[in-house]
Structure formats: C-alpha cells, structure tokens
Amino acid sequence: MGLLSFIKEAGEKLFGGSSAHAAEPGANPDAAASAAIKTYIETQNLGLTDLIVAYAGATGVVTLSGKAPSQEASEKAGLAAGNVANVTSVDNQLVAPEAPAAQYHDVVRGDTLSAISKKYYGDANKYNAIFEANKPMLTHPDKIYPGQKLRIPPLK
C-alpha cells in the first residue's frame, strides 16, 4: 500500500510524551509503543494474520507487515496505526488481494462527513459510505476531529 503521512499531534493517546513510556528502567520505549499500536489495531477486528508492528520513536514511523484479508482491511489497519498520537507516517507493507485503492481525506476544522461526501462523491447524502468505511475507528458520524485521516472508498 505504501507510505501515508499523518499529523503527529492528532489521534488516539496510546502512549505519552514524544515516545512510549518505558514500563521499567532499561525497557525499550519503541517496543512498548509497537505493542500498544499492535493491540489497538487488533481491537479493530480486521482479520489480519501474522501482524508485525514496528514503531520508530525518533521518526514517528510505524511499519506494518503481515497479511490482510482485503484491501479495505489493509487500509483500515494503516489508518488505525496512523491515527495515533506521535505517529507521523505509516509504511503499510501488509499483503492483501488487489482491489481499487481508496482515497484519503485529512479532516480540518469545520468538516462534516456530509461535506466530505459532497466533495468526493458530489452527494452529501452518501456520507454513510465514508462512515462505514472507517468503522470501527469511527463510532458515530458526528464524531470526527481535525487532524484525523479518513478512508474514502470508491463507490460501488
């Protein structure tokens, strides 16, 4: 899938500071952050297998590898990893069946799913396609925030 960029200050607060808090002196904060991101991705129930997550705190880059059951699952995993505070980009190397790739939208202040739908589909009433494409990361169509990156799927 490639490299996606994200806003470092936006997203889920899975670990604190500029990198993960080490549980014990001498512990590897990047390994702790990698484990936290992996756990977060796994809670999305995307059907990934052999998932490996590597976080480099110095650069804020997350690398994903393993297998995804679909292009959609791969894209959602990349978004889940990238919509975490302190992550600047995701190098998504998940292997998935070929399918049309989605577009992405960076949410800005004042955005609504209806407005985003109007921009990409020409119809504000198709906002539910965007909402469904970003579940379970989105829990309600009105709960999006600036800095978040959303998946805009091709219409079927």
Disulfide bonds with the S-S distance in Angstrom:
none
